[in-house]
Amino acid sequence: MKSCSSVMLTTLAVVGLAGCNDDNPRPIAARSPAAIPDRPTSPPIKTVSWFIDHRGDLETILKECRDNPGLLAKTPDCTNANEARNRVTVQEMKDALK
């Protein structure tokens, strides 16, 4: 019984400490901004209505999002730009039917 308890205690200790190594550190984006010195702050996220009001910037962002979807597709600016494009398209279709 005593050896079974010590085996369980050792197993729990090994499992508990298994994640404590630093062989695979978190990516820089996951670290806190305070831990990264001299890192520029990111620009504010643009809203859907901002993109609707700034069509030239909308087209620029959409092109960037299409050129690198693996990195940018799920970013807030790409998501908002795609939604703005959808709303503009629907409005243009409604206007054409009048």
N, CA, C and O atoms as CSV, one atom per row, in Angstrom:
chain,resi,resn,atom,element,x,y,z
A,1,MET,N,N,0.830,-1.191,0.000
A,1,MET,CA,C,0.000,0.000,0.000
A,1,MET,C,C,0.864,1.241,0.000
A,1,MET,O,O,0.552,2.226,-0.669
A,2,LYS,N,N,1.972,1.193,0.765
A,2,LYS,CA,C,2.857,2.344,0.870
A,2,LYS,C,C,3.552,2.608,-0.469
A,2,LYS,O,O,3.718,3.766,-0.852
A,3,SER,N,N,3.964,1.553,-1.190
A,3,SER,CA,C,4.636,1.747,-2.474
A,3,SER,C,C,3.649,2.254,-3.531
A,3,SER,O,O,4.029,3.029,-4.409
A,4,CYS,N,N,2.396,1.824,-3.453
A,4,CYS,CA,C,1.373,2.291,-4.384
A,4,CYS,C,C,1.130,3.789,-4.188
A,4,CYS,O,O,0.967,4.528,-5.159
A,5,SER,N,N,1.109,4.228,-2.937
A,5,SER,CA,C,0.925,5.657,-2.648
A,5,SER,C,C,2.103,6.474,-3.143
A,5,SER,O,O,1.916,7.562,-3.688
A,6,SER,N,N,3.306,5.971,-2.963
A,6,SER,CA,C,4.470,6.726,-3.417
A,6,SER,C,C,4.550,6.759,-4.940
A,6,SER,O,O,5.011,7.751,-5.505
A,7,VAL,N,N,4.110,5.694,-5.621
A,7,VAL,CA,C,4.078,5.685,-7.083
A,7,VAL,C,C,3.064,6.709,-7.574
A,7,VAL,O,O,3.342,7.449,-8.517
A,8,MET,N,N,1.894,6.762,-6.945
A,8,MET,CA,C,0.869,7.736,-7.333
A,8,MET,C,C,1.357,9.152,-7.071
A,8,MET,O,O,1.137,10.039,-7.896
A,9,LEU,N,N,2.009,9.381,-5.951
A,9,LEU,CA,C,2.521,10.711,-5.620
A,9,LEU,C,C,3.596,11.137,-6.609
A,9,LEU,O,O,3.621,12.291,-7.038
A,10,THR,N,N,4.478,10.223,-6.973
A,10,THR,CA,C,5.517,10.524,-7.951
A,10,THR,C,C,4.905,10.823,-9.314
A,10,THR,O,O,5.323,11.758,-9.997
A,11,THR,N,N,3.920,10.028,-9.706
A,11,THR,CA,C,3.247,10.246,-10.992
A,11,THR,C,C,2.573,11.608,-11.019
A,11,THR,O,O,2.679,12.327,-12.013
A,12,LEU,N,N,1.888,11.973,-9.954
A,12,LEU,CA,C,1.237,13.276,-9.888
A,12,LEU,C,C,2.256,14.415,-9.969
A,12,LEU,O,O,2.008,15.429,-10.621
A,13,ALA,N,N,3.393,14.245,-9.312
A,13,ALA,CA,C,4.431,15.274,-9.340
A,13,ALA,C,C,4.999,15.430,-10.749
A,13,ALA,O,O,5.216,16.550,-11.211
A,14,VAL,N,N,5.237,14.322,-11.425
A,14,VAL,CA,C,5.785,14.372,-12.790
A,14,VAL,C,C,4.770,15.015,-13.735
A,14,VAL,O,O,5.138,15.861,-14.550
A,15,VAL,N,N,3.513,14.628,-13.638
A,15,VAL,CA,C,2.477,15.186,-14.502
A,15,VAL,C,C,2.298,16.674,-14.209
A,15,VAL,O,O,2.133,17.472,-15.131
A,16,GLY,N,N,2.331,17.042,-12.948
A,16,GLY,CA,C,2.162,18.445,-12.566
A,16,GLY,C,C,3.278,19.336,-13.056
A,16,GLY,O,O,3.047,20.503,-13.376
A,17,LEU,N,N,4.492,18.801,-13.120
A,17,LEU,CA,C,5.640,19.603,-13.545
A,17,LEU,C,C,5.949,19.477,-15.035
A,17,LEU,O,O,6.866,20.131,-15.532
A,18,ALA,N,N,5.207,18.660,-15.740
A,18,ALA,CA,C,5.496,18.412,-17.157
A,18,ALA,C,C,5.397,19.672,-18.001
A,18,ALA,O,O,6.128,19.801,-18.983
A,19,GLY,N,N,4.535,20.587,-17.658
A,19,GLY,CA,C,4.379,21.802,-18.447
A,19,GLY,C,C,5.292,22.931,-18.033
A,19,GLY,O,O,5.137,24.048,-18.526
A,20,CYS,N,N,6.231,22.686,-17.154
A,20,CYS,CA,C,7.067,23.762,-16.619
A,20,CYS,C,C,8.326,24.041,-17.426
A,20,CYS,O,O,9.056,24.976,-17.098
A,21,ASN,N,N,8.607,23.269,-18.467
A,21,ASN,CA,C,9.817,23.547,-19.236
A,21,ASN,C,C,9.584,24.697,-20.197
A,21,ASN,O,O,8.440,25.091,-20.424
A,22,ASP,N,N,10.636,25.236,-20.758
A,22,ASP,CA,C,10.533,26.373,-21.663
A,22,ASP,C,C,11.092,26.021,-23.031
A,22,ASP,O,O,11.581,26.887,-23.756
A,23,ASP,N,N,11.014,24.723,-23.384
A,23,ASP,CA,C,11.518,24.295,-24.694
A,23,ASP,C,C,10.665,24.841,-25.825
A,23,ASP,O,O,11.160,25.042,-26.934
A,24,ASN,N,N,9.407,25.080,-25.560
A,24,ASN,CA,C,8.480,25.553,-26.585
A,24,ASN,C,C,7.762,26.787,-26.047
A,24,ASN,O,O,6.603,26.700,-25.642
A,25,PRO,N,N,8.448,27.951,-26.039
A,25,PRO,CA,C,7.824,29.141,-25.459
A,25,PRO,C,C,6.631,29.611,-26.285
A,25,PRO,O,O,6.502,29.286,-27.465
A,26,ARG,N,N,5.761,30.387,-25.633
A,26,ARG,CA,C,4.604,30.938,-26.316
A,26,ARG,C,C,5.061,31.877,-27.422
A,26,ARG,O,O,6.108,32.510,-27.297
A,27,PRO,N,N,4.294,31.977,-28.504
A,27,PRO,CA,C,4.648,32.930,-29.559
A,27,PRO,C,C,4.600,34.352,-29.010
A,27,PRO,O,O,3.917,34.624,-28.023
A,28,ILE,N,N,5.323,35.244,-29.653
A,28,ILE,CA,C,5.418,36.617,-29.182
A,28,ILE,C,C,4.047,37.261,-29.080
A,28,ILE,O,O,3.803,38.030,-28.151
A,29,ALA,N,N,3.160,36.972,-29.996
A,29,ALA,CA,C,1.839,37.593,-29.969
A,29,ALA,C,C,1.058,37.203,-28.721
A,29,ALA,O,O,0.182,37.951,-28.288
A,30,ALA,N,N,1.361,36.031,-28.127
A,30,ALA,CA,C,0.630,35.580,-26.950
A,30,ALA,C,C,1.209,36.152,-25.663
A,30,ALA,O,O,0.561,36.083,-24.619
A,31,ARG,N,N,2.402,36.709,-25.713
A,31,ARG,CA,C,3.002,37.284,-24.521
A,31,ARG,C,C,2.398,38.648,-24.244
A,31,ARG,O,O,1.864,39.303,-25.139
A,32,SER,N,N,2.491,39.056,-23.017
A,32,SER,CA,C,1.929,40.357,-22.658
A,32,SER,C,C,2.746,41.470,-23.292
A,32,SER,O,O,3.965,41.342,-23.406
A,33,PRO,N,N,2.105,42.568,-23.712
A,33,PRO,CA,C,2.829,43.671,-24.341
A,33,PRO,C,C,3.889,44.277,-23.440
A,33,PRO,O,O,4.895,44.782,-23.938
A,34,ALA,N,N,3.692,44.241,-22.124
A,34,ALA,CA,C,4.672,44.809,-21.205
A,34,ALA,C,C,5.981,44.030,-21.235
A,34,ALA,O,O,7.036,44.573,-20.908
A,35,ALA,N,N,5.915,42.751,-21.628
A,35,ALA,CA,C,7.113,41.924,-21.659
A,35,ALA,C,C,7.957,42.169,-22.902
A,35,ALA,O,O,9.081,41.673,-22.984
A,36,ILE,N,N,7.445,42.916,-23.863
A,36,ILE,CA,C,8.153,43.158,-25.114
A,36,ILE,C,C,8.532,44.634,-25.169
A,36,ILE,O,O,7.676,45.483,-25.416
A,37,PRO,N,N,9.796,44.945,-24.945
A,37,PRO,CA,C,10.200,46.354,-24.937
A,37,PRO,C,C,10.195,46.965,-26.332
A,37,PRO,O,O,10.448,46.274,-27.319
A,38,ASP,N,N,9.911,48.248,-26.411
A,38,ASP,CA,C,9.965,49.020,-27.656
A,38,ASP,C,C,9.057,48.461,-28.755
A,38,ASP,O,O,9.361,48.613,-29.939
A,39,ARG,N,N,7.986,47.840,-28.392
A,39,ARG,CA,C,7.057,47.313,-29.380
A,39,ARG,C,C,6.038,48.400,-29.702
A,39,ARG,O,O,5.393,48.926,-28.795
A,40,PRO,N,N,5.885,48.742,-30.967
A,40,PRO,CA,C,4.912,49.779,-31.306
A,40,PRO,C,C,3.493,49.299,-31.021
A,40,PRO,O,O,3.189,48.113,-31.153
A,41,THR,N,N,2.645,50.215,-30.638
A,41,THR,CA,C,1.254,49.850,-30.387
A,41,THR,C,C,0.541,49.674,-31.727
A,41,THR,O,O,0.849,50.355,-32.705
A,42,SER,N,N,-0.403,48.763,-31.749
A,42,SER,CA,C,-1.128,48.513,-32.994
A,42,SER,C,C,-2.174,49.591,-33.204
A,42,SER,O,O,-2.698,50.147,-32.239
A,43,PRO,N,N,-2.482,49.888,-34.454
A,43,PRO,CA,C,-3.504,50.903,-34.734
A,43,PRO,C,C,-4.864,50.409,-34.270
A,43,PRO,O,O,-5.073,49.200,-34.161
A,44,PRO,N,N,-5.788,51.312,-33.996
A,44,PRO,CA,C,-7.115,50.874,-33.547
A,44,PRO,C,C,-7.834,50.092,-34.649
A,44,PRO,O,O,-7.609,50.306,-35.840
A,45,ILE,N,N,-8.684,49.203,-34.224
A,45,ILE,CA,C,-9.452,48.384,-35.170
A,45,ILE,C,C,-10.524,49.251,-35.804
A,45,ILE,O,O,-11.236,49.984,-35.117
A,46,LYS,N,N,-10.630,49.162,-37.110
A,46,LYS,CA,C,-11.616,49.962,-37.849
A,46,LYS,C,C,-12.957,49.238,-37.853
A,46,LYS,O,O,-13.012,48.015,-37.979
A,47,THR,N,N,-14.025,49.994,-37.715
A,47,THR,CA,C,-15.363,49.417,-37.675
A,47,THR,C,C,-15.927,49.228,-39.077
A,47,THR,O,O,-15.374,49.724,-40.059
A,48,VAL,N,N,-17.026,48.510,-39.150
A,48,VAL,CA,C,-17.707,48.291,-40.430
A,48,VAL,C,C,-18.139,49.633,-41.020
A,48,VAL,O,O,-17.947,49.883,-42.210
A,49,SER,N,N,-18.720,50.494,-40.185
A,49,SER,CA,C,-19.176,51.796,-40.700
A,49,SER,C,C,-18.000,52.657,-41.169
A,49,SER,O,O,-18.143,53.434,-42.112
A,50,TRP,N,N,-16.838,52.525,-40.518
A,50,TRP,CA,C,-15.658,53.279,-40.961
A,50,TRP,C,C,-15.279,52.831,-42.368
A,50,TRP,O,O,-15.005,53.661,-43.235
A,51,PHE,N,N,-15.263,51.523,-42.592
A,51,PHE,CA,C,-14.914,51.015,-43.925
A,51,PHE,C,C,-15.934,51.455,-44.971
A,51,PHE,O,O,-15.556,51.753,-46.104
A,52,ILE,N,N,-17.213,51.501,-44.617
A,52,ILE,CA,C,-18.233,51.944,-45.566
A,52,ILE,C,C,-18.001,53.401,-45.959
A,52,ILE,O,O,-18.221,53.786,-47.107
A,53,ASP,N,N,-17.555,54.202,-44.998
A,53,ASP,CA,C,-17.290,55.622,-45.266
A,53,ASP,C,C,-15.963,55.862,-45.973
A,53,ASP,O,O,-15.756,56.944,-46.521
A,54,HIS,N,N,-15.063,54.892,-45.979
A,54,HIS,CA,C,-13.723,55.032,-46.576
A,54,HIS,C,C,-13.507,53.901,-47.576
A,54,HIS,O,O,-12.756,52.962,-47.314
A,55,ARG,N,N,-14.171,54.001,-48.720
A,55,ARG,CA,C,-14.172,52.913,-49.709
A,55,ARG,C,C,-12.785,52.600,-50.269
A,55,ARG,O,O,-12.486,51.441,-50.557
A,56,GLY,N,N,-11.944,53.604,-50.424
A,56,GLY,CA,C,-10.592,53.353,-50.933
A,56,GLY,C,C,-9.790,52.492,-49.973
A,56,GLY,O,O,-9.097,51.563,-50.386
A,57,ASP,N,N,-9.890,52.809,-48.682
A,57,ASP,CA,C,-9.202,51.998,-47.672
A,57,ASP,C,C,-9.814,50.610,-47.580
A,57,ASP,O,O,-9.114,49.630,-47.325
A,58,LEU,N,N,-11.130,50.528,-47.789
A,58,LEU,CA,C,-11.806,49.230,-47.782
A,58,LEU,C,C,-11.204,48.320,-48.848
A,58,LEU,O,O,-10.891,47.162,-48.570
A,59,GLU,N,N,-11.043,48.833,-50.055
A,59,GLU,CA,C,-10.476,48.025,-51.144
A,59,GLU,C,C,-9.034,47.621,-50.843
A,59,GLU,O,O,-8.627,46.501,-51.150
A,60,THR,N,N,-8.261,48.530,-50.245
A,60,THR,CA,C,-6.870,48.229,-49.901
A,60,THR,C,C,-6.792,47.101,-48.878
A,60,THR,O,O,-6.011,46.164,-49.040
A,61,ILE,N,N,-7.604,47.194,-47.823
A,61,ILE,CA,C,-7.594,46.162,-46.778
A,61,ILE,C,C,-8.075,44.829,-47.339
A,61,ILE,O,O,-7.499,43.784,-47.037
A,62,LEU,N,N,-9.128,44.861,-48.154
A,62,LEU,CA,C,-9.626,43.614,-48.735
A,62,LEU,C,C,-8.567,42.931,-49.587
A,62,LEU,O,O,-8.445,41.706,-49.570
A,63,LYS,N,N,-7.797,43.728,-50.339
A,63,LYS,CA,C,-6.723,43.157,-51.157
A,63,LYS,C,C,-5.672,42.505,-50.263
A,63,LYS,O,O,-5.217,41.397,-50.548
A,64,GLU,N,N,-5.281,43.189,-49.178
A,64,GLU,CA,C,-4.301,42.621,-48.249
A,64,GLU,C,C,-4.825,41.329,-47.630
A,64,GLU,O,O,-4.081,40.358,-47.490
A,65,CYS,N,N,-6.091,41.317,-47.264
A,65,CYS,CA,C,-6.690,40.126,-46.648
A,65,CYS,C,C,-6.712,38.950,-47.624
A,65,CYS,O,O,-6.468,37.809,-47.232
A,66,ARG,N,N,-7.008,39.233,-48.903
A,66,ARG,CA,C,-7.025,38.169,-49.921
A,66,ARG,C,C,-5.620,37.684,-50.243
A,66,ARG,O,O,-5.421,36.504,-50.534
A,67,ASP,N,N,-4.644,38.587,-50.194
A,67,ASP,CA,C,-3.271,38.209,-50.526
A,67,ASP,C,C,-2.632,37.317,-49.457
A,67,ASP,O,O,-1.731,36.540,-49.769
A,68,ASN,N,N,-3.082,37.417,-48.203
A,68,ASN,CA,C,-2.482,36.624,-47.129
A,68,ASN,C,C,-3.570,36.120,-46.172
A,68,ASN,O,O,-3.585,36.496,-45.000
A,69,PRO,N,N,-4.477,35.274,-46.667
A,69,PRO,CA,C,-5.587,34.825,-45.818
A,69,PRO,C,C,-5.152,33.957,-44.644
A,69,PRO,O,O,-5.823,33.934,-43.613
A,70,GLY,N,N,-4.055,33.253,-44.784
A,70,GLY,CA,C,-3.584,32.408,-43.687
A,70,GLY,C,C,-3.242,33.205,-42.446
A,70,GLY,O,O,-3.429,32.731,-41.325
A,71,LEU,N,N,-2.748,34.396,-42.639
A,71,LEU,CA,C,-2.364,35.236,-41.511
A,71,LEU,C,C,-3.448,36.246,-41.146
A,71,LEU,O,O,-3.654,36.536,-39.968
A,72,LEU,N,N,-4.140,36.781,-42.149
A,72,LEU,CA,C,-5.011,37.930,-41.894
A,72,LEU,C,C,-6.509,37.646,-41.907
A,72,LEU,O,O,-7.281,38.476,-41.426
A,73,ALA,N,N,-6.941,36.525,-42.430
A,73,ALA,CA,C,-8.373,36.296,-42.655
A,73,ALA,C,C,-9.224,36.468,-41.403
A,73,ALA,O,O,-10.340,36.979,-41.489
A,74,LYS,N,N,-8.735,36.064,-40.268
A,74,LYS,CA,C,-9.530,36.114,-39.040
A,74,LYS,C,C,-9.253,37.355,-38.196
A,74,LYS,O,O,-9.729,37.445,-37.064
A,75,THR,N,N,-8.493,38.311,-38.727
A,75,THR,CA,C,-8.219,39.525,-37.957
A,75,THR,C,C,-9.461,40.413,-37.946
A,75,THR,O,O,-10.277,40.345,-38.865
A,76,PRO,N,N,-9.612,41.245,-36.917
A,76,PRO,CA,C,-10.794,42.113,-36.844
A,76,PRO,C,C,-10.950,43.031,-38.056
A,76,PRO,O,O,-12.066,43.209,-38.544
A,77,ASP,N,N,-9.862,43.615,-38.553
A,77,ASP,CA,C,-9.980,44.510,-39.700
A,77,ASP,C,C,-10.462,43.761,-40.948
A,77,ASP,O,O,-11.285,44.286,-41.697
A,78,CYS,N,N,-9.966,42.555,-41.178
A,78,CYS,CA,C,-10.423,41.789,-42.345
A,78,CYS,C,C,-11.872,41.364,-42.185
A,78,CYS,O,O,-12.643,41.410,-43.143
A,79,THR,N,N,-12.242,40.954,-40.991
A,79,THR,CA,C,-13.629,40.574,-40.738
A,79,THR,C,C,-14.556,41.761,-40.954
A,79,THR,O,O,-15.590,41.636,-41.611
A,80,ASN,N,N,-14.186,42.918,-40.400
A,80,ASN,CA,C,-15.014,44.120,-40.551
A,80,ASN,C,C,-15.049,44.602,-41.995
A,80,ASN,O,O,-16.090,45.052,-42.473
A,81,ALA,N,N,-13.921,44.513,-42.694
A,81,ALA,CA,C,-13.880,44.927,-44.098
A,81,ALA,C,C,-14.766,44.025,-44.956
A,81,ALA,O,O,-15.470,44.512,-45.841
A,82,ASN,N,N,-14.738,42.725,-44.704
A,82,ASN,CA,C,-15.602,41.808,-45.458
A,82,ASN,C,C,-17.073,42.092,-45.188
A,82,ASN,O,O,-17.891,42.048,-46.107
A,83,GLU,N,N,-17.415,42.381,-43.943
A,83,GLU,CA,C,-18.804,42.712,-43.619
A,83,GLU,C,C,-19.213,44.019,-44.294
A,83,GLU,O,O,-20.327,44.133,-44.806
A,84,ALA,N,N,-18.313,45.004,-44.295
A,84,ALA,CA,C,-18.605,46.273,-44.965
A,84,ALA,C,C,-18.818,46.055,-46.454
A,84,ALA,O,O,-19.737,46.628,-47.041
A,85,ARG,N,N,-17.975,45.230,-47.072
A,85,ARG,CA,C,-18.134,44.927,-48.503
A,85,ARG,C,C,-19.486,44.282,-48.762
A,85,ARG,O,O,-20.151,44.615,-49.743
A,86,ASN,N,N,-19.902,43.361,-47.893
A,86,ASN,CA,C,-21.205,42.708,-48.050
A,86,ASN,C,C,-22.339,43.731,-47.958
A,86,ASN,O,O,-23.274,43.699,-48.758
A,87,ARG,N,N,-22.253,44.626,-46.991
A,87,ARG,CA,C,-23.311,45.632,-46.828
A,87,ARG,C,C,-23.358,46.608,-48.004
A,87,ARG,O,O,-24.436,46.998,-48.452
A,88,VAL,N,N,-22.185,46.997,-48.498
A,88,VAL,CA,C,-22.127,47.893,-49.664
A,88,VAL,C,C,-22.747,47.204,-50.870
A,88,VAL,O,O,-23.515,47.816,-51.611
A,89,THR,N,N,-22.418,45.947,-51.066
A,89,THR,CA,C,-22.960,45.199,-52.199
A,89,THR,C,C,-24.480,45.105,-52.124
A,89,THR,O,O,-25.168,45.319,-53.122
A,90,VAL,N,N,-25.005,44.784,-50.941
A,90,VAL,CA,C,-26.460,44.698,-50.768
A,90,VAL,C,C,-27.106,46.052,-51.040
A,90,VAL,O,O,-28.138,46.119,-51.707
A,91,GLN,N,N,-26.515,47.130,-50.533
A,91,GLN,CA,C,-27.081,48.461,-50.748
A,91,GLN,C,C,-27.047,48.831,-52.222
A,91,GLN,O,O,-28.004,49.409,-52.737
A,92,GLU,N,N,-25.956,48.506,-52.907
A,92,GLU,CA,C,-25.865,48.799,-54.335
A,92,GLU,C,C,-26.915,48.019,-55.124
A,92,GLU,O,O,-27.477,48.532,-56.092
A,93,MET,N,N,-27.176,46.789,-54.713
A,93,MET,CA,C,-28.204,45.980,-55.386
A,93,MET,C,C,-29.589,46.588,-55.152
A,93,MET,O,O,-30.401,46.663,-56.074
A,94,LYS,N,N,-29.855,47.022,-53.919
A,94,LYS,CA,C,-31.137,47.662,-53.625
A,94,LYS,C,C,-31.301,48.939,-54.429
A,94,LYS,O,O,-32.376,49.205,-54.967
A,95,ASP,N,N,-30.226,49.741,-54.514
A,95,ASP,CA,C,-30.289,50.993,-55.271
A,95,ASP,C,C,-30.523,50.731,-56.757
A,95,ASP,O,O,-31.219,51.495,-57.425
A,96,ALA,N,N,-29.942,49.655,-57.269
A,96,ALA,CA,C,-30.101,49.333,-58.692
A,96,ALA,C,C,-31.539,48.908,-59.023
A,96,ALA,O,O,-31.996,49.089,-60.151
A,97,LEU,N,N,-32.235,48.355,-58.056
A,97,LEU,CA,C,-33.595,47.887,-58.277
A,97,LEU,C,C,-34.634,48.994,-58.155
A,97,LEU,O,O,-35.801,48.768,-58.474
A,98,LYS,N,N,-34.258,50.148,-57.716
A,98,LYS,CA,C,-35.212,51.274,-57.545
A,98,LYS,C,C,-35.600,51.858,-58.866
A,98,LYS,O,O,-36.386,52.804,-58.916
